[in-house]
Amino acid sequence: MTASAFEQRPLVALTGATGFVGQAVLDAAIAQGYEVVALTRREQEPRQHVRWIRGELSDTASLSELTRGVEATIHVAGVVNAPDAEGFELGNVTGTLNLIETVVAKGIPRFVYVSSLSAREPKLSAYGASKARAEKLVRASPLDWTIVRPPAIYGPRDKEMFELFRAARWGVLPMPSAGRASMIHVEDLARLLVALVPGGEEVTGKLFEPDDGKQDGWEHHEMGLAIGWAMGKRPRIWGMSRTALERVAKLDHFLRGTKAKMTPDRAAYFSHPDWVVGSKGRVPSSIWSPQIETREGLKATAQWYRENKWL
């Protein structure tokens, strides 16, 4: 890809481009006419309209290269699972600070930050606390920022909710025993993040909590049945208390060590009864609205897992 080819399309920097959400954002950005400078830790295959930059959030030299000549930054990268609080701090707080300092020094004001609904309750989990601290850094900066707090994200390539699809296949699906949560398909989230790049009065300095449009979110039992339906099953939904989730976390750590999906941190997060998006964080309909109905999205996701031999 020549420099002149990049000049024909607006240029945006993207972190986390090889991850679950980041890959969807990369696809959406290209589809909307952007050239993307994307951060990666490993060598990537060449792709049209993408310039890969080898590096990471702890490497300020690579961040400087990532943001050279861009008009906006979409910060998706972050740590969603870590063995201790320090891992979240380094990935989500220090990494965000490094990126903020880089774009401020370069005079690149537009900054879209992907946080998490967990930041709303920072005392519940180390992950949520790290996202809340990162949000404070973004808010305190002189940038033209927008913060997005997604709820539970699902879709092709997702390794987190995949565990629930796999459990549903066997007919027993563990879910938190009480509470509700909102959901969003990764492609809907990606469209939103790209739509926010131009900025403007409606989005500057705002915090948004997008979802699939289902009022009051999903009751956990209902969500479990929807995942089961997507798998062609009607699983038994096994409601689990926080104590039970903590026991599962101990067992998962025993079996998978640092690769455990259920951790004490996540047990505390999942057992919270209210992860429904707030009405004050609604995205203006003139900018974005969800397009993927969740049951159909779950069904298509299950099909993707099958086609790609995950199930």
C-alpha positions as CSV (number, residue, x, y, z in Angstrom):
1,M,0.0,0.0,0.0
2,T,1.6,3.3,-1.1
3,A,1.5,6.5,0.8
4,S,-0.6,8.1,-1.9
5,A,-3.2,5.4,-1.6
6,F,-3.6,6.2,2.1
7,E,-4.0,9.8,1.4
8,Q,-7.2,9.2,-0.6
9,R,-9.2,8.1,2.4
10,P,-9.3,9.5,5.9
11,L,-6.9,7.9,8.3
12,V,-7.8,6.5,11.7
13,A,-5.6,4.7,14.4
14,L,-7.0,1.6,16.0
15,T,-5.8,-0.4,19.0
16,G,-6.9,-3.9,19.7
17,A,-7.4,-4.6,16.0
18,T,-6.6,-8.3,16.2
19,G,-9.0,-8.9,19.1
20,F,-12.7,-9.9,19.1
21,V,-14.1,-6.3,19.0
22,G,-11.2,-4.8,17.2
23,Q,-11.5,-7.1,14.2
24,A,-15.1,-6.1,13.8
25,V,-14.2,-2.4,14.1
26,L,-11.5,-2.9,11.5
27,D,-14.0,-4.3,9.1
28,A,-16.5,-1.6,9.8
29,A,-14.0,1.2,9.4
30,I,-12.8,-0.1,6.0
31,A,-16.4,-0.5,4.9
32,Q,-17.1,3.1,5.8
33,G,-14.2,4.4,3.7
34,Y,-11.4,4.7,6.2
35,E,-7.8,3.7,6.0
36,V,-6.7,2.2,9.3
37,V,-3.4,2.2,11.0
38,A,-3.7,-0.8,13.4
39,L,-1.5,-1.9,16.3
40,T,-0.5,-5.5,16.5
41,R,1.8,-7.6,18.7
42,R,2.4,-10.2,16.0
43,E,3.1,-10.1,12.2
44,Q,-0.2,-9.9,10.2
45,E,-1.1,-10.8,6.7
46,P,-1.2,-7.7,4.4
47,R,-4.7,-6.3,3.9
48,Q,-6.0,-3.5,1.7
49,H,-6.6,-0.2,3.5
50,V,-4.7,-1.4,6.6
51,R,-1.2,-0.4,7.7
52,W,-0.1,-2.8,10.5
53,I,2.2,-1.3,13.2
54,R,4.1,-3.8,15.3
55,G,4.0,-2.8,19.0
56,E,1.9,-2.5,22.1
57,L,0.5,0.0,24.5
58,S,3.6,-0.1,26.7
59,D,5.8,0.9,23.8
60,T,5.5,4.7,23.2
61,A,7.6,4.5,20.1
62,S,5.1,2.2,18.4
63,L,2.2,4.4,19.6
64,S,3.9,7.4,18.0
65,E,4.2,5.4,14.7
66,L,0.6,4.3,15.1
67,T,-0.8,7.8,15.3
68,R,1.4,9.4,12.7
69,G,-0.9,11.4,10.3
70,V,-4.2,10.1,11.7
71,E,-7.2,12.3,12.3
72,A,-8.7,10.2,15.1
73,T,-8.0,7.3,17.4
74,I,-10.3,4.4,18.4
75,H,-8.9,2.8,21.5
76,V,-10.3,-0.7,21.8
77,A,-7.4,-2.6,23.3
78,G,-7.6,-3.7,26.9
79,V,-7.2,-6.6,29.3
80,V,-10.5,-8.4,30.0
81,N,-9.0,-11.3,32.1
82,A,-5.9,-11.1,34.3
83,P,-4.7,-13.2,37.3
84,D,-4.4,-10.1,39.5
85,A,-5.3,-6.3,39.7
86,E,-1.8,-5.4,38.4
87,G,-2.5,-7.0,35.1
88,F,-5.7,-4.9,34.7
89,E,-3.9,-1.8,35.8
90,L,-1.0,-2.2,33.3
91,G,-3.3,-3.1,30.4
92,N,-6.2,-0.8,30.9
93,V,-4.9,2.2,32.9
94,T,-1.2,2.6,32.1
95,G,-1.8,1.6,28.4
96,T,-4.6,4.2,28.0
97,L,-2.4,6.9,29.7
98,N,0.4,6.1,27.2
99,L,-1.9,6.5,24.3
100,I,-3.5,9.7,25.6
101,E,-0.1,11.3,26.1
102,T,0.9,10.3,22.6
103,V,-2.1,11.8,20.8
104,V,-2.1,15.0,23.0
105,A,1.5,15.6,22.2
106,K,0.8,15.2,18.5
107,G,-2.3,17.4,18.5
108,I,-4.7,14.6,17.5
109,P,-7.8,15.5,19.5
110,R,-10.5,13.0,18.4
111,F,-10.5,10.0,20.8
112,V,-13.1,7.3,21.0
113,Y,-12.5,5.1,24.1
114,V,-14.1,1.7,24.6
115,S,-14.7,1.2,28.3
116,S,-17.1,-1.3,29.9
117,L,-20.4,-1.2,31.7
118,S,-18.4,-2.7,34.6
119,A,-16.9,0.8,35.2
120,R,-20.2,1.8,36.6
121,E,-19.5,-0.4,39.6
122,P,-15.8,-0.1,40.2
123,K,-15.8,-1.7,43.7
124,L,-17.1,-5.0,42.3
125,S,-14.1,-6.1,40.3
126,A,-10.5,-5.2,39.5
127,Y,-11.5,-5.1,35.9
128,G,-14.3,-2.6,36.4
129,A,-12.0,-0.5,38.7
130,S,-9.3,-0.4,36.0
131,K,-11.8,0.7,33.4
132,A,-13.2,3.4,35.7
133,R,-9.7,4.8,36.3
134,A,-9.0,4.8,32.5
135,E,-12.3,6.7,32.0
136,K,-11.1,9.4,34.5
137,L,-7.9,9.8,32.5
138,V,-9.8,10.3,29.3
139,R,-12.2,12.8,30.9
140,A,-9.3,14.7,32.4
141,S,-7.5,15.0,29.1
142,P,-7.8,18.0,26.7
143,L,-9.0,15.6,24.0
144,D,-12.3,15.7,22.0
145,W,-13.4,12.4,23.6
146,T,-16.3,10.0,23.6
147,I,-16.6,7.1,26.0
148,V,-18.6,4.0,25.1
149,R,-19.5,1.4,27.8
150,P,-20.7,-1.7,26.0
151,P,-22.7,-4.3,27.9
152,A,-22.2,-8.1,27.2
153,I,-20.8,-8.4,23.7
154,Y,-21.4,-11.5,21.6
155,G,-20.8,-12.5,18.0
156,P,-18.3,-14.4,15.8
157,R,-14.8,-14.9,17.1
158,D,-15.9,-14.3,20.8
159,K,-14.0,-16.6,23.1
160,E,-15.8,-15.4,26.3
161,M,-19.5,-16.1,25.7
162,F,-18.5,-19.1,23.6
163,E,-18.3,-21.0,26.9
164,L,-22.0,-20.6,27.3
165,F,-22.7,-21.9,23.8
166,R,-20.6,-24.9,24.5
167,A,-22.4,-25.6,27.8
168,A,-25.8,-25.2,26.0
169,R,-24.8,-28.0,23.6
170,W,-24.5,-30.4,26.6
171,G,-27.9,-29.4,27.9
172,V,-27.0,-27.6,31.2
173,L,-26.3,-23.9,31.1
174,P,-24.9,-22.2,34.3
175,M,-26.1,-18.6,34.7
176,P,-26.2,-16.1,37.5
177,S,-29.3,-16.9,39.6
178,A,-30.7,-13.4,39.7
179,G,-30.6,-10.1,37.8
180,R,-30.7,-8.7,34.3
181,A,-28.1,-7.7,31.7
182,S,-28.1,-5.9,28.4
183,M,-26.5,-7.3,25.3
184,I,-25.1,-6.1,22.0
185,H,-23.8,-7.8,18.8
186,V,-20.2,-7.0,18.1
187,E,-21.0,-5.7,14.6
188,D,-23.5,-3.2,15.9
189,L,-20.9,-2.0,18.4
190,A,-18.3,-1.7,15.7
191,R,-20.7,0.4,13.5
192,L,-21.2,2.7,16.5
193,L,-17.5,3.2,17.2
194,V,-16.9,4.1,13.5
195,A,-19.9,6.4,13.4
196,L,-18.4,8.3,16.4
197,V,-15.1,9.1,14.6
198,P,-16.2,12.4,13.0
199,G,-17.2,13.8,16.4
200,G,-19.6,16.7,16.8
201,E,-21.7,18.4,19.4
202,E,-23.9,15.4,19.9
203,V,-21.0,13.1,20.9
204,T,-18.2,15.2,22.2
205,G,-17.6,14.8,25.9
206,K,-20.4,12.2,26.1
207,L,-20.6,8.7,27.6
208,F,-22.8,6.2,25.8
209,E,-24.2,2.9,26.8
210,P,-25.4,1.1,23.7
211,D,-27.4,-2.1,23.6
212,D,-29.6,-4.3,21.3
213,G,-32.6,-2.1,21.9
214,K,-34.3,-4.6,24.3
215,Q,-35.9,-2.5,27.0
216,D,-34.8,-3.5,30.6
217,G,-32.3,-5.9,29.1
218,W,-32.4,-9.7,29.5
219,E,-33.2,-11.7,32.6
220,H,-30.4,-14.2,33.0
221,H,-32.7,-17.2,32.7
222,E,-34.2,-15.7,29.5
223,M,-30.7,-15.1,28.1
224,G,-29.8,-18.7,28.8
225,L,-32.9,-20.0,27.0
226,A,-32.0,-17.7,24.0
227,I,-28.5,-19.2,23.8
228,G,-30.0,-22.7,24.0
229,W,-32.5,-21.9,21.2
230,A,-29.6,-20.6,19.1
231,M,-27.9,-24.0,19.6
232,G,-31.1,-25.9,18.8
233,K,-31.4,-27.0,22.5
234,R,-33.6,-26.3,25.5
235,P,-31.0,-26.5,28.2
236,R,-31.6,-26.7,31.9
237,I,-30.7,-23.3,33.3
238,W,-28.6,-23.7,36.4
239,G,-28.9,-20.6,38.5
240,M,-25.8,-19.9,40.5
241,S,-25.3,-17.6,43.5
242,R,-22.1,-15.6,44.0
243,T,-20.8,-18.2,46.4
244,A,-21.4,-20.9,43.7
245,L,-19.7,-18.8,41.1
246,E,-16.7,-18.3,43.4
247,R,-16.4,-22.1,43.8
248,V,-16.5,-22.5,40.1
249,A,-13.7,-19.9,39.8
250,K,-11.6,-22.0,42.2
251,L,-12.2,-25.1,40.2
252,D,-11.5,-23.4,36.9
253,H,-8.2,-22.1,38.3
254,F,-7.3,-25.6,39.5
255,L,-8.0,-27.0,36.0
256,R,-6.7,-24.2,33.7
257,G,-4.5,-22.0,35.9
258,T,-3.9,-18.6,34.5
259,K,-6.0,-19.5,31.4
260,A,-9.2,-19.9,33.6
261,K,-12.2,-18.1,32.2
262,M,-14.1,-17.9,35.5
263,T,-12.1,-16.0,38.1
264,P,-13.0,-14.6,41.5
265,D,-13.1,-11.1,39.8
266,R,-15.6,-12.3,37.2
267,A,-17.6,-14.1,39.8
268,A,-18.1,-10.8,41.6
269,Y,-19.0,-9.1,38.4
270,F,-21.4,-11.7,37.0
271,S,-23.3,-12.0,40.3
272,H,-24.3,-8.3,40.3
273,P,-28.0,-8.1,39.6
274,D,-28.1,-5.0,37.4
275,W,-26.1,-4.8,34.2
276,V,-28.8,-3.1,32.2
277,V,-27.7,0.0,30.2
278,G,-28.8,3.4,31.5
279,S,-31.4,5.5,29.7
280,K,-29.1,8.6,30.1
281,G,-26.5,6.9,28.0
282,R,-28.6,6.4,24.9
283,V,-26.9,7.1,21.6
284,P,-28.8,9.7,19.5
285,S,-30.8,7.8,16.8
286,S,-29.5,10.2,14.2
287,I,-26.1,8.7,14.7
288,W,-26.7,5.0,15.4
289,S,-29.3,2.4,16.3
290,P,-28.9,-1.4,16.7
291,Q,-29.7,-3.5,13.6
292,I,-29.2,-7.0,14.8
293,E,-32.0,-8.7,16.7
294,T,-30.4,-10.7,19.4
295,R,-32.0,-14.1,19.0
296,E,-31.1,-14.1,15.3
297,G,-27.6,-12.8,16.2
298,L,-27.1,-15.6,18.7
299,K,-28.2,-18.1,16.1
300,A,-25.8,-16.8,13.5
301,T,-23.1,-16.8,16.1
302,A,-23.7,-20.4,16.9
303,Q,-23.5,-21.2,13.2
304,W,-20.2,-19.4,12.9
305,Y,-18.8,-21.5,15.8
306,R,-19.9,-24.7,14.0
307,E,-18.5,-23.6,10.6
308,N,-15.2,-22.7,12.2
309,K,-15.0,-25.9,14.1
310,W,-15.3,-24.3,17.6
311,L,-18.2,-26.6,18.4
